[in-house]
Amino acid sequence: MPSEANPSNAMSDIATRLASLSPEKRRILALALQKQGAGRDTFPLSFGQQRFWFLDRWSPGSAAYNSPVALRLTGRLDADALARAISEIVRRHEARRTVFLDLEGKPVQTVQPAAPVPLPLDDLSALGGAEREAEARRRVDAETGTPFDFARGPMLRARLLRLGAEEHVLVVVTHHVAFDGSVGIFFRELSALYGAFARGEASPLPDLPIQYADFAVWQRDRLRGELLEGQLAWWRERLDGAPAALQLPVARPVPRVRSDRGEAFRFAWPAELSERARGLARGEGATMFMTLLAAWDALLHRWSGETDLLVGTPIQARTRPETEGLIGCFTNTVVVRASAEGNPTFRELLRRVRDAALGAFAHGELPFEKLVDELHPERDPSQNPLFQVMFVVHPGTPAAELRMGDVRVEPVPTDSGRSRLSILLGITDGEDGLSGSLEYSTDLFDRAAVERMVGH
């Protein structure tokens, strides 16, 4: 019998391999993600939270990192059940009732007691059709653009707009320090809780085994020593000699200190084009993310004339199964550096982007701020360090999930009037094909230039 088929031999082989590991690697493997809260009132910030805390101190009162969800609700709505459902989500997920304090010059997080979340109702039903829609849009954007107070909280606001007897718009706004944009968890829980409460039943959701603060403690314990040094070494080599900025043609002189004023231009691609892109991705052994990023890189190359292209993209730091059902700040940012040197064909560029993305994702545990601290690029208040252009692909929410009992749910686009970067291209890969928005700094670009870029 081969040794690997014998359980005793297999266990012996595993023990031998474990014994050969360094003490640091054995420590990392043994580090459990578990409850950490007994007997403590404050917790360290995760690396992601620390980044947003720093950005809030750098630019207080900014709404650039607000994360809104707006939903059009069609059908007979039970507003009390909806309010209870939102409050229960906040009770379940402590990250949404966490505040951030400065304790002797060091940021800490502390969880506030659970309390009902106010759900104010604005009745717009008396307005005419076009006026009603415009006013609803104005109020959604105003709620989206209102900043949060990290020290006072709460880190979530909700508002309900009544457009008619069976038509409402719900807007829920939080901050990226408490929410990584994974709306799937929010949709699923809101649907399950609203349905149960509308029927007069108790919550059907089990208690969460851990909370976000437990993850923050685990992450801090894990990311040090040998693991940290290995990640740093890879990124130092990968970004060696990278250009300080991507020189895109802008419509206005770059200000010394750039504001966060911005706009978003939305678009959709024909289903046929989406399917052709999907077929190209399959043929090249790439994902849709890689294929769309290669197209974005090709466009940036043509617009700037540069061949060394650095694009930031967010990734999920949910490396443990215990975190899959949690709402919190699990996003990290990595830099995908690809070369358009030598006038490559698009397929060749796609292969380069694929390899660059795989390398960046494999080393994505290193927090972006630690990378910036390590490389210490010259800080320029007019631009983001390491990259000025970002690319994001959002998974579409399946239509089957967009229901709350008998109420049909449809996402509503939001616009905070802010832009975190020079340009951010966001693509939604949904059941109806590809759609997206190009968010841009109005300090740098005008609408006409952005429309041309989207056309190209």
N, C-alpha and C positions, 0 to 999 in steps of 0.2 A: 504494500500500500504506500503511495507517495506520502511524504511527511506532511504536506499541507492538508491532507485529508484527515489526519489524525489530530483530534482536539488537543491532546497533551503536547504533541510536538509543536502545534501551532502556538499554544500559549507559551511554550518555552522559547520559541522564536521571537514572539512579541517581547517577552521579558528581556531577552538578549539585546534586542534593538533599543529598548528603553534604557537599558543600562549603559549603552554606548553613547547616549545623548549627553550633552553638557548639562550641568545643574540648572543653567538658565532655561534651556529648552524643556527640561522636565518640569520646571516651575510653571512655564506657560501652559503646558499640556494639562497640568493639574489644577489650574486656576478655574474655579467654578463660578458661574454667574448665578448668584442666589441673593436672597433677602439680606440687606445690609442695614436696615433702619432701626433695629432694636437699640434703644437708649441714646439716640442721637437726634438733635434738632436741625442740624445743618449738614449739607453734603458738599463735596467738591463739585465744580462744574465739569461736565464732559468737555472734550476738546472743541466740539462743535459749539456748545453753549458758550464757551469762553471766547470763541471768535466773535459771536454775535454780541456778547457783552462788551467786548472791546470796540466793535464798530458802533455800538450805541453810545459809548463814552466819547468816541472820536467825533461822532455827529449826532448829538442828542436831539431828540424831537423829530427824527427822520422816520418816515413810514416806508422806506425803500424795501425793507425786508418783511413787511406785512404779508401774510398768506391768507387770501380770502377764498371762500367758497360761496358762490351765489347759486341758488336753485329756484327755478320756476315750478310751483306746485299747482297742479290742475286737478280739481276734484273737491269733494266735501272734506274740509280740513278740520281736524280736532286740534285747536291751538294749544289747549292745556296739555294734551298728550305730547305734542311737539316740544313744548317747553320742558316737560318732565324728561323726555328723551335726551335733550341737549344737556340738561343738568346731570343726568345719570352718566353720560359720556365723560363729563368733566369730573364727576366723582370717581369713576373707574380709572381714569388716566391722570395721575397726579401731576404730570408735566404741564397740564393746562391750568393748574392752580398753584403753580410754583412761582415764587418771586426771587429776585436776585439782590443780595445785600453786599455792601462793601464792609468787610470785617477786618479792621486794622490793615487796610490797603490790599486785602485779598478778597476776590469775589467768592461768595458761597451761595448755594441755593437752599431754600427752605420751602416746605410744602404748607400751604394754607388749608384750614379746615374746609371740608366740602360744604357748599351752600347752594341754594337754588340760583340758577343763572337767570338774570332778568331777560325777558323777551318782549321788549316794547313793540307795540303794534301801531303802524302808521297807516291810516285809512285814506287811500287815494282814489277810492271807487267813485267819488263824485266828479272827478275830472274827466274831460273828454279823452277819447282814445289816444291820439298822438301826444297830447299834453300829459296824460297819465303815464305813458311809456317813458317820455322824456324825464318826468319828475322821478320815476322809479330809478331810472339810470343815474340821475344826479345823486339820489340818496345812497344808492349802492356804492358809487364811486367815492362819495364823501365818507362813508363808513370805512371803506377800504383805505382811504388816505389819512385816517386819524391815527396818530402814533400811540404806542403803549408806554407806560411807565414801568420800567423793569423792577423798581424797588417797591411799588405799591400794588401792581397787578389790578385786576386779574388779567391773565394773558389770553383772554378770549372774550369777544363781544358777539352778540347776536341781535338781529332786528328782523321783524316780519312786516312786510308791506302788503296791504290788502288792495288788489286791483279790481276785484269783483267778488261776488258771492262764492265762487268756486275757483278763484285764481289768486294766487299769492306769490310773492317772491321772498325767499328766506336768504339772508346774508349772514354768514358766520365768518368772523375775522379773527385770526390769531397771528402770532409772530413766528418766524422760522426758528427762534430759540426754543419754541415749544411744539413745533410741528414741521415735519420735513416734506410736506406736500403729498404724502401718501394717502390720497383721498379714498382709496379703496377701503381701508379700515373704517374710516369715518362713515362712508356710505353704508357699509354692511351693518354697522352697529346702529346707526340712525334708523335704518329700515326695520331691523329686528325690534328695537326698543319702541319705536312709534307704533308698530303694529300691535305689540303686546299691550301697551298702555291704552291704546284706543279701544281695545277689547276688554279693558278692565283687568288685565292679567299682570302678574309680576314680571320682572325682568327675566328673559330667558338666557341671559349671558352669564357664563361662569366667572368667578373672580379671577383676576389676573395673578399669575404666580409670582411675578416680580413687577417693579415699577422702574421708571426711567432713571431715578436717582441710583438705584442698584446697578444699572448699566454703567453710569458715570463712574462709580467706585471701581467696578470691574475693569473698565477701559483704562483708568489711570494705573491700576496695578499691573495690567498686562503690558501696556505699551511703554516699556523701558528696557534698559540693558541691551542684550544681544538683538532682540527683535527690533528695537528702535534704531540701533546703529546700522543694522542691515538695510532697513528701509531708507534711512538717510543716505547711505552710501550709494544705493541705486539711483536715487533722485539727483544727487550731486553729479554723478556721471551723465545721467540722461539730459540734464539741463545745462551742462557745461557749455559756455559760449553762446547761449541763447540770446537773441536780440532783446533789448529792453522794452521795445514797443512795436506794435504792428502799425505801420504808417498808412492808414486808410485816407483817401481823399475826403476831407471834411468840408462842410459848407461855410463854417465860421472859424475864426482863429481860436485855437485851443486856449481856454482861460487858465490862469495860473492856479486857481482853485475851482474845480468843476462842481456845480450843484448836482442834486439828484433829480432835477426836473427831466421828465421824459414822456414819451407817448408810445403807443403800441399800434402797429399796422397789422390787421388780420387778413388771412387769405385761406383758400382751400385749393387743393389740387384735384383734377379730374380722377375718377376711380381708375381709368385706364392707365394713367401715369403712375399711380400708386402701385398697381399690380405689376407694371413693368419694372419698377424699382425693386419690388419684392423678388421678382424672378432673377434680376441681376444679382441681388444679394445671395440667393440660393446658389446660383451658378459659380460664385466666387468664394463660397464657404464663409460668407460674412453675415453679420446681422443687419437688420434694417438700420440700427443705430450707426454702425460703421459705414454703411453705404451713404446715408444722408450726411454724415459728418464729412465724408470724402467729397461729396458734392458741395458742401459748405466751404471746405478748404479750397476746392477748385475756384469757387467764386471769389473768395478772399484773395487768392493768388492773382486772379485776373484784375481785381479792383485795386490791389496795392502794388502789384509788380514784384512782390517779395516771394522768396521760395522757402524760407524757414518760418513755418506757421505754428503758432502756439495758441491752442484753444482750450479754455476751461470747460469742464463738464462736471455736474454733480453726480456722485454715486452713493448708493445706500451702504451704510456701515453695519447692516444687520447680518453679522457673521455667525450669530448663534440662533438656534431655533427658538429659544426663550423670548427673543425680541420680536418675533414675527407678528404678534398681535398687539404690540405696543404702539401708542402714539407718542412721538417725541422727536427730538432733534438727532436723527440718525444720518444726516447728510454730511458727506465730506466732498471736497472739491479736488479733482486731479487735473493735471495739465497734459493734454495729448499733443505731442510735438511731432509733426510730420513734415516731410520735405517734398517740395515740388521741383526740386533741382533736376535739370536735364530734360525738361519738357516731356514729362511722362504721359502715357495714355491714361485715360480715366481708370481703366482696370488696374494698371500699375500703381496709380495713386491710391486706389482702394486697398490694394495689398499692403502698401506702406502704412496707411491709416489703420488697417486691421492689426498689424503687428504692433504699432505704437499704442493703440488702445488696449490690447491684451497686456502689454507690459505695464501700462499705467494702472489698470485695474488690479493686476496681481500685486501691486505695491501701493494699494489705495488705503491702507490702514494709517499711513502717516498723515496726521492732521495738517491741513493746508497752512495754518498759521505757524506750525513748527517748521514746515518747509521754508516759509518766508523768513523766519528767524534764522534758519541755518544758512540760507543763501544770501541773506541781508542785501537784497537789491536796493538801489537808491530809491528812497520813498519820494514819490511825486504826487502831491495832492490833486493833480489833474487826472490821474489815471490809476487803475488797479495794478498791484504788483504782479509780475510774471505773465499775465495775459490781460487783454482788454476786451476780448470777444469771447462769448460763451455760447454753448450749444446744449440743448436739452431735448430729450424725447420723452414725452409723457404717454403712458399707456392709456388708451381709451377705456372708459368705464362701460362694461357690457350693459346693454339695454335692460337685461333681466334684473340687474341690481338697482336700476333707477325707478324703484317703486317704494312707497311707504303705505302699506295696506292697499286701499283702493285709490290712493293719490298717485298720479303720474308725476315723475320728477324729470326735469330737463335742466342741465347745467346752463348758467348764464355767464357770458364773458365779463370780466371785470377789468378795470383800468384805474390804477392808483395815481396816475399822473407822475410816476417816478420811474427812474431807470438806474439800476445799480452799476451798470457798465456802459462802455461806449455803445455796444450792440449786443443783444441777446436774442438768438434765434431759438424759439421753442416750437417743436413739432408734436402734435398729438396723433398717435397711430391708433385709429379707432375702427369700428366695424364699417363705417361709411368711407374709409380711406384716410388720406393724410390731410390735416389742416394745421394751421399754426399762426404764430404772430411774431413779428419782428419788433422787439422793444428797443428803443434807441434814445440816446441822450439828445435832447433838444438844444443843449449848449453846443453840440457839434454838427448835427445833421438836420436838414430840413425834410419836409414830407416828400417832396418831389424826388430827392435822392434815394430815400428809402423805398418808394414805389418802384423806382428803376431797379434797385437791388433785388426786390422781391420778384420782379418780372424776369430778371436774368436768372 
